[in-house]
Amino acid sequence: MRILVIKLAALGDVVLAFAAMQRIRKAHAGAHITLLTTPPFEALARESGLFDEIWTDGRPKGLLPEIAMLRRLRRAKFNRVYDLQTSSRSSRYFYGLLPKPPEWSGIAFGASHPHANPNRDQMHTLERQADQLMAAGIWPDAPITPGTAPPPDLQFMLASVDLRLSPKSFSLEGPFALLIPGASPHRPQKRWPADRYGLLAQKLAGQGMAVAVIGGPGEAVLAQRIKALAHDVIDLTGKTDIAQVAALGARASLAVGNDTGPTHLIAAAGAPTVVVFSADSDPALCAPRGPSVCVLRRPLLSDLDVNTVLDAVASVSAP
């Protein structure tokens, strides 16, 4: 049997989707499973061991590349497709395979296994995808009550970096906290101000905790603003790959971050996590999940004070 799973972006969404991907592999243990994704997630998908093949051209740009993708899909002769992206783009692949598409789990009109729950857009990603797989017939007891679907199991990521990562290698010995001050550049409303992170870092350092800032190279400027207020902060922006971020999350005593992919990854890896939301996104639909997660939300994150975050830190860190 040949199975296709579609999940294109972004990091937080891909992290959450691993729960559904793991269930798909369990239901189709002997199948040849291909993932259609985009280049940033190829290494992560490969490390998971869930897929026999990974295609990274899931977002072709232009008519000719899209036609080439449809031809590739036809040649592959998949028996079933699990569209976890459930977007207009991914549904176009279904329409492009008419009149004889494979079995299809998704939202495309005419799909053999539609996710037709009228409330799907009001469900958290984890419960929504569990509900989709229940509708597809492979997860009859799927946890779909709000808050009940567990985070993905990221042990595959943690095991893969044990030999090349230790807290000591990043000057993080003893208890340490991770700060994630970045978010999508085009959505600045999702960022708690860097000076608040700096004040928080001061407080955490005063409690005897090492503090590191996680992010991409473009977020180095945020780390510098934080270090201006808390000089001992360790700047790891641009110095970690996805697997290393997960491993640090598994070892961290605490994480505080915005609604962004690394925060999802760190929470799922096990760090007690405080995540801040503005009116720009809804935690009921996309909050990180992990063993200990506290969500703080303000319409404007500039209205969120450091003491409120410290109270939340105490709540997730309590034994």
Secondary structure, DSSP 8 states (H G I E B T S, - for coil): -EEEEE----HHHHHHHHHHHHHHHHHTTTSEEEEE--GGGHHHHHHHT--SEEE---S--SHHHHHHHHHHHHHHT-SEEEESS-SHHHHHHHHHTTTS--EEEESSTT-SEE---TTGGGS-HHHHHHHHHHHTTS-TT---STT-S-----HHHHHHTTTT--GGGGT--SSEEEEE----TT-GGG---HHHHHHHHHHHHHTT-EEEE---GGGHHHHHHHHHHSTT-EE-TTS--HHHHHHHHHH-SEEEEESSHHHHHHHHHT--EEEEE-TTS-HHHH---SSSEEEEE-SSGGG--HHHHHHHHHHHH--
